[in-house]
Amino acid sequence: MTTKTNLRKLIDRVLASKCQTVKVGADVHARDIVVTLQLDGALPEKPFRLEAAELVALVTALVKGGLKVHLCQEAGPCGFGLHRQLLAAGAHSLVVVPTALADGRQQKTDGLDATALVDKLDRYLRGNTKAFTTITVPTPQQEQDRAASRLRNQLQRGRQQWETRGRGLLLAQGHHVRGQWWRPAHWEALRPELPAWLAAQLETLRTIITALDTEEKAARERLEAAAPKALPKAVGALTWVQLAREICDWKRFKNRRQVASYTGLCPGCHQSGGTQRDGHINRHGNPLVRHLLIQLVWRLVRYQPAYPPVAKLVEGVVRGAARRKLAVAAARRLGVDLWRLATAQTTPEKLHLLVPTT
């Protein structure tokens, strides 16, 4: 770990080098950060470890010394707090999509990762925008709203997991039940058939499930209350709000290609010589957005058959894998159309989407 004395010496050395730009590759972990510096166009220096507060102090001192500081880190479980502190300190901070940083060797260390990051940052600043992919960092409010939306999903999954545990316990004792066995009407009919010890254990599970169900309903109602009043039929308030909060800001996209890419529903491609083959979807971007769009497509098939992207699905001519591929293509188109609706570029009528009257 770099001590405060070593940090002071590092700052003095960098300022005395007469460089104008400092590039920093930061491999961020919960306990510490592995950092690699590159001064102007020189080779990257030897990696070293710092705490988060020490890295912020280093950047602050270099900026006050008149240097331009560029820093990049990979998105990860540590969030965006460090990124915001570095921006406040005056650095040009970037958060990039995590990738495999190996250079072909069967080795991986924090130091190699930090060095690879600073190398990519150098290429990016020289104009190679393909060196890595930057992400849009949400504002603190957007992050809070997204966390509230994800909490509802976590509560729902938790309830379903406890339901499954209860069904498994019943099945192990010869009772095959379906659905939500813990609901009062179903439970009152089931309980007399169970031995006392089994009923007691299931009562404990019911207490947990009921609490999760109550919290999930409350979270869902709060989300639905934030939705616009006039939404196309089958585009539920919950789905709309969750999509908006995952995306954070619909206006972040400049064109339809960016929207489609973010959904991860674009087909892969393998081209070599004179052969070309389309593969499965690349699954890049936000997986929850992708799942919500796929669910929404199947609802539109039932309730909005006039919507052009689902026309072939409504006809029911194709089956099996071909039908699923059509659903993916429709979901990709739907993501673009929702972006156009959210940014007031079109109206539901132009998209042949019915809006129910109140």
ZAMARGU-4260 file (C-alpha; in steps of 0.2 Angstrom, whole numbers, plus 5000, padded with zeros to 4 digits):
<rodrens>
0) 5000/5000/5000 | 5007/5017/4995 | 5009/5028/5011 | 5006/5046/5012 | 5025/5050/5011
5) 5026/5040/4995 | 5011/5049/4988 | 5019/5066/4992 | 5035/5060/4983 | 5025/5054/4968
10) 5016/5070/4966 | 5032/5080/4967 | 5040/5068/4954 | 5026/5070/4942 | 5025/5089/4944
15) 5044/5090/4942 | 5044/5080/4926 | 5037/5095/4916 | 5024/5084/4907 | 5007/5092/4902
20) 4996/5077/4902 | 4994/5063/4914 | 4984/5047/4909 | 4978/5036/4923 | 4972/5018/4921
25) 4963/5012/4937 | 4958/4994/4941 | 4946/4998/4955 | 4942/4985/4969 | 4933/4987/4985
30) 4948/4988/4996 | 4961/4997/4985 | 4964/5003/4967 | 4979/4998/4956 | 4985/5013/4946
35) 4996/5015/4931 | 5002/5032/4926 | 5007/5038/4908 | 5016/5055/4907 | 5012/5063/4890
40) 5017/5050/4877 | 5030/5040/4887 | 5028/5022/4891 | 5016/5017/4905 | 5025/5017/4922
45) 5025/5002/4935 | 5008/4999/4943 | 5006/5003/4961 | 4992/5003/4974 | 4982/5017/4981
50) 4966/5019/4992 | 4952/5028/4984 | 4955/5044/4995 | 4973/5044/4990 | 4969/5043/4971
55) 4957/5058/4973 | 4971/5067/4982 | 4984/5063/4969 | 4972/5069/4955 | 4968/5085/4965
60) 4986/5089/4967 | 4990/5086/4949 | 4976/5097/4943 | 4981/5111/4954 | 4998/5109/4948
65) 4991/5114/4930 | 4992/5096/4923 | 4978/5089/4912 | 4972/5072/4920 | 4963/5059/4910
70) 4957/5043/4920 | 4947/5028/4915 | 4940/5014/4925 | 4929/4999/4921 | 4911/4999/4927
75) 4909/4987/4941 | 4901/4983/4958 | 4909/4998/4966 | 4897/5010/4958 | 4901/5028/4952
80) 4906/5037/4968 | 4924/5037/4964 | 4920/5043/4946 | 4910/5058/4953 | 4924/5062/4965
85) 4937/5063/4951 | 4926/5074/4941 | 4924/5086/4955 | 4943/5086/4957 | 4945/5092/4939
90) 4949/5076/4930 | 4943/5070/4914 | 4936/5053/4920 | 4928/5040/4909 | 4919/5024/4914
95) 4921/5010/4901 | 4913/4994/4898 | 4922/4979/4906 | 4931/4968/4893 | 4945/4954/4894
100) 4961/4964/4895 | 4973/4949/4892 | 4986/4952/4878 | 4987/4933/4873 | 4997/4927/4888
105) 4989/4916/4901 | 4991/4928/4914 | 4980/4941/4923 | 4985/4952/4937 | 4978/4969/4943
110) 4994/4977/4937 | 4992/4970/4919 | 4974/4976/4919 | 4978/4994/4925 | 4992/4995/4911
115) 4980/4989/4898 | 4967/5002/4903 | 4980/5016/4902 | 4985/5009/4885 | 4968/5009/4879
120) 4965/5027/4886 | 4980/5033/4876 | 4973/5026/4860 | 4956/5033/4864 | 4963/5051/4867
125) 4973/5050/4851 | 4957/5048/4841 | 4954/5029/4841 | 4936/5029/4848 | 4935/5010/4846
130) 4948/5007/4859 | 4935/5005/4872 | 4916/5009/4874 | 4912/5022/4887 | 4896/5021/4896
135) 4883/5035/4901 | 4885/5037/4920 | 4868/5040/4928 | 4865/5055/4939 | 4862/5051/4958
140) 4844/5054/4956 | 4843/5042/4941 | 4853/5029/4950 | 4841/5030/4965 | 4826/5028/4953
145) 4833/5013/4945 | 4837/5005/4961 | 4819/5007/4967 | 4814/4999/4950 | 4826/4984/4953
150) 4820/4982/4971 | 4803/4978/4965 | 4810/4964/4954 | 4821/4957/4968 | 4806/4956/4980
155) 4796/4947/4966 | 4810/4935/4963 | 4812/4932/4982 | 4794/4928/4984 | 4794/4916/4970
160) 4810/4907/4977 | 4801/4905/4994 | 4785/4899/4985 | 4796/4886/4976 | 4804/4880/4993
165) 4786/4877/5000 | 4781/4867/4985 | 4797/4857/4986 | 4793/4853/5004 | 4775/4848/5001
170) 4781/4837/4986 | 4793/4828/4997 | 4779/4823/5008 | 4768/4817/4994 | 4758/4833/4992
175) 4758/4840/4974 | 4752/4858/4973 | 4752/4871/4960 | 4751/4889/4960 | 4752/4901/4975
180) 4749/4888/4989 | 4752/4901/5002 | 4736/4912/4997 | 4723/4912/5011 | 4710/4902/5002
185) 4722/4889/4995 | 4731/4887/5012 | 4715/4885/5022 | 4710/4871/5010 | 4727/4863/5011
190) 4731/4864/5029 | 4719/4851/5036 | 4728/4838/5025 | 4745/4841/5032 | 4754/4834/5048
195) 4757/4847/5062 | 4775/4848/5059 | 4774/4852/5041 | 4760/4865/5043 | 4771/4873/5056
200) 4786/4875/5044 | 4775/4881/5030 | 4767/4894/5041 | 4785/4901/5044 | 4787/4901/5025
205) 4770/4910/5023 | 4775/4923/5035 | 4791/4927/5024 | 4781/4926/5008 | 4767/4937/5014
210) 4779/4950/5019 | 4788/4950/5002 | 4772/4950/4993 | 4766/4966/5003 | 4782/4975/4999
215) 4782/4970/4981 | 4764/4977/4979 | 4768/4993/4987 | 4784/4995/4976 | 4774/4991/4961
220) 4761/5004/4965 | 4774/5017/4968 | 4782/5014/4951 | 4765/5013/4942 | 4760/5030/4949
225) 4775/5038/4940 | 4770/5033/4923 | 4761/5044/4910 | 4742/5044/4910 | 4740/5040/4891
230) 4750/5025/4886 | 4746/5013/4871 | 4736/4998/4875 | 4746/4983/4882 | 4761/4995/4886
235) 4758/4994/4905 | 4763/5008/4917 | 4775/4996/4926 | 4784/4991/4910 | 4785/5009/4904
240) 4793/5015/4920 | 4805/5001/4922 | 4811/5004/4904 | 4813/5023/4907 | 4822/5020/4923
245) 4834/5007/4916 | 4838/5018/4901 | 4839/5033/4913 | 4837/5046/4899 | 4829/5042/4882
250) 4837/5058/4875 | 4854/5050/4877 | 4852/5041/4861 | 4856/5051/4845 | 4849/5039/4832
255) 4840/5022/4831 | 4856/5012/4829 | 4861/5017/4846 | 4844/5012/4853 | 4845/4995/4845
260) 4863/4992/4850 | 4858/4996/4868 | 4844/4983/4868 | 4857/4969/4864 | 4844/4962/4851
265) 4856/4965/4836 | 4861/4949/4826 | 4879/4944/4827 | 4889/4942/4811 | 4902/4930/4805
270) 4910/4935/4789 | 4926/4928/4781 | 4931/4929/4762 | 4915/4926/4752 | 4905/4918/4766
275) 4894/4928/4778 | 4882/4920/4792 | 4871/4929/4804 | 4872/4922/4822 | 4862/4924/4838
280) 4859/4941/4845 | 4875/4949/4853 | 4866/4952/4870 | 4876/4968/4873 | 4868/4982/4883
285) 4855/4981/4897 | 4848/4963/4899 | 4833/4969/4909 | 4828/4981/4894 | 4829/4966/4882
290) 4818/4955/4893 | 4805/4969/4895 | 4804/4972/4876 | 4802/4953/4873 | 4788/4952/4885
295) 4780/4968/4878 | 4780/4961/4860 | 4770/4946/4865 | 4757/4957/4873 | 4756/4968/4858
300) 4753/4952/4847 | 4737/4949/4857 | 4731/4967/4861 | 4739/4977/4846 | 4738/4966/4831
305) 4739/4982/4819 | 4756/4986/4825 | 4767/4983/4809 | 4782/4974/4817 | 4771/4960/4825
310) 4761/4957/4809 | 4769/4941/4804 | 4768/4935/4822 | 4749/4939/4822 | 4747/4929/4806
315) 4754/4913/4815 | 4762/4907/4798 | 4779/4903/4806 | 4782/4892/4821 | 4797/4887/4832
320) 4813/4895/4831 | 4808/4906/4816 | 4794/4913/4826 | 4806/4917/4840 | 4817/4926/4828
325) 4803/4936/4822 | 4799/4941/4840 | 4817/4947/4843 | 4816/4958/4827 | 4800/4965/4833
330) 4807/4969/4850 | 4821/4978/4842 | 4809/4989/4831 | 4799/4991/4847 | 4813/4998/4856
335) 4816/5011/4843 | 4798/5016/4842 | 4797/5018/4861 | 4812/5030/4860 | 4803/5040/4846
340) 4788/5041/4857 | 4797/5046/4873 | 4806/5059/4863 | 4791/5066/4855 | 4797/5061/4837
345) 4781/5052/4833 | 4764/5048/4840 | 4755/5032/4844 | 4743/5035/4830 | 4757/5035/4817
350) 4764/5019/4824 | 4746/5011/4823 | 4746/5009/4842 | 4729/5011/4850 | 4728/5022/4866
355) 4713/5018/4877 | 4702/5033/4882 | 4699/5036/4900
</rodrens>
